């Protein structure tokens, strides 16, 4: 009589994660997401910048955009993006607060038409992180600290091999986070090799 095999013990999840949700993030579950393709290898982090209206910080407009509840008539700028359906996995405020809108195991709508490291459609296999800020301007020390911790935690759960800006995956179409983002500062905080970061990314 064959002896039944004992069930294989499940590998414990990293302490920072509950499935694809980060335990340290405040959660607002966006409706703007979908499934990743089968066998997607989540090896890219894409960094963006956003503020609504541009240059206005601390409000709820970014949250409302990702949650599909933005009042398009609340500000003249919103008419230019009326009906836009976008999201990101994470949003980091100027004060360093971390919000999560989409499960990292799912596909957020942050990259649009894009290509990087020989692959197109970067939404399929990347994690999108929005920094509250204005394209080309500088970011806060609190944002860098939160971003570095988040990237490190993502590296524990996923085979992260690349970190890039929206400007690098959609050149000519997007320019964020822009010249104000200090790539060498992020690399130094993480201690990751330079080959994971965009070439020719300057320091400040």
N, C-alpha and C positions, 0 to 999 in steps of 0.2 A: 504494500500500500504506500503510495507516494505521500511524502510529508509536505504539507502546505508550507510555502515560503512565507516568512514574516514580511509584512509590508515594509517597503523602503521608507525610511523616515524622510519627511519633507525637509528641504533645506530651509533653515530659518530665514525669514525676510530681514533685510537690514533694518535697524531700529528706526531709521528716518522715514520708512515707507509703510503704508497700508495699501498693498497692491500698487497701483499707479498713482496713489494720492500721497502727497508729502505731509507727514504728521505735523510739521511746524508751520504749515501754511494755513491761512484763513481761506475757507472754501466758498466759492459761488459757482455753482455748476452751470456752465454755459450750454445753450442748446446748439451752439455752432461747432459741431464735431462729427466725426464719422469713424468707421473702422479703418484700421491700417490694413494694407495689403497682407495677404498671407506671407509669412516668412520675412517680414520687414525687419531689417537690422537697424535698430535705433542707435546710430553711432554719431549723430551730429546735433550740436546745440547751436541754435540760431538766436542771436541777440538783436533786438529791435529797440527803437525808442518811440514813445508816443506821449502826447498830451492833447487834451481836448477842452476848449479850443487850443490851438497851438500856443505853447508858452504859458498856459494857465495850469497851475498845479494844485493838488489837494482836493479837487472836487470829485464828483461821482460819475462824470461823463464817460470816462474810459470803462468803468464797470458797466454802465448802462449800455454802451455800445456792444460789449462782449455778451451781455445778457439779452440783447435784442429788445431793449426797452428805452433807447435813447429818444428823447423828444426832439425830433428834427427841426422843429420851429423855435427851439429855445435859444438858438444863437445863429447868426447869419452864416457862419462857417459850416454849420451842420448841413446846409443845403447842398454843399459840394460833395458830401459823402452820403447823401440821403439813400436809404435802402441798403447800405453796405452791410454785409454779413461776414463778420470776421471774429476771430478769437485768438487766444494764445494759451499755452499751458499755464504760464505764470506771468504775474505783473508785480514789479518791485517799485514801491513809492519812493519819493525823494528822501523820506525818513528811514527807508530800509525795510518797511513792512512788506511781507511776502503774502501774495494772494495767488490762489490756484483756481483756474476756471475749467480746465479739461484734464481728465485722467491721462497720465503720460502713456498709458498703454493704448490710448486712442489717438486719432488723427485730428489735431486742431487746425484751424484755417488761418494760418499766419503768414505763410511764405508766398503764396500765389505762384505765378509762373517763375520757375527757378531751376537752377542746376548747380551742382557742386561735387567735387571729388569724383567726377565721371558719371554722376547720376542726375537725372532730372526729377521734377516733382518732389521737392524737398519736404513738403508736408508729410509725405508717406513715411519717412524714416528719421524725422528730426523732432526735437523738443524746442518749442518757441518760448522765449523769455522777453517780455516787454519791460523796458526801463522807463519810468516816468521822466520825460525829458524832451528836449527839443533837438532835432537833428543838427549835428555840428557843434552843439554846446556841451559843456562839461557836466559830469555826473558827480554825485555826492559820495563821500567816504562810506557812509552807511549803505549806499547801494552797492558799492564794490564788495563790502564785507558780506552782505546777504547773497549777492550773486556768486561769490567764490564758494560760500558754504553750500549753496544750492548746486552748483556745478560739481563740487566734490561728491555730494550725495547722489547726483545723477550718475556719476562715474562708478558708484558702488552698485547701482542697479542695472545699468545698461553699458554696453561696450563702446563708450564714448571715445572716438578717435579724432574728432574735429570740432572746433569751435569757430564760428564765423558770424559776421554781421549780415543783416538783410542786404546791405550794399554789395556783399561779396557773392551772394547766391542769386542776386537779381541786378547785376551791374547795368547802369544806364536807366533802369526803371525805378530803383530804390536807392536811397543814400543814407539810410540810418544804420547804426547809431551815429555815424559820421566822425568827423575829425576830432570831436571833443571826447571820444571814448579812448581810454588809455589801455590798449591791449597788453602792453608789457606789465602794467600794474596788475591786471587780472592774472597773467601768467605767473608773476611773482607770488601772488597770494595762493595760487593753486599748487605751484611747484611742478606743473606739467611741462613736458618738453615743447620747445618752440615749434616743432613740426605739426603740432595739433592746431596751431593758430594761423590766421591768414598771413601770407608772406607780405613783407614790406609794411606791416602794421607798425606805426610809429609810437613813440612814448611822449610824455608831457612832463 
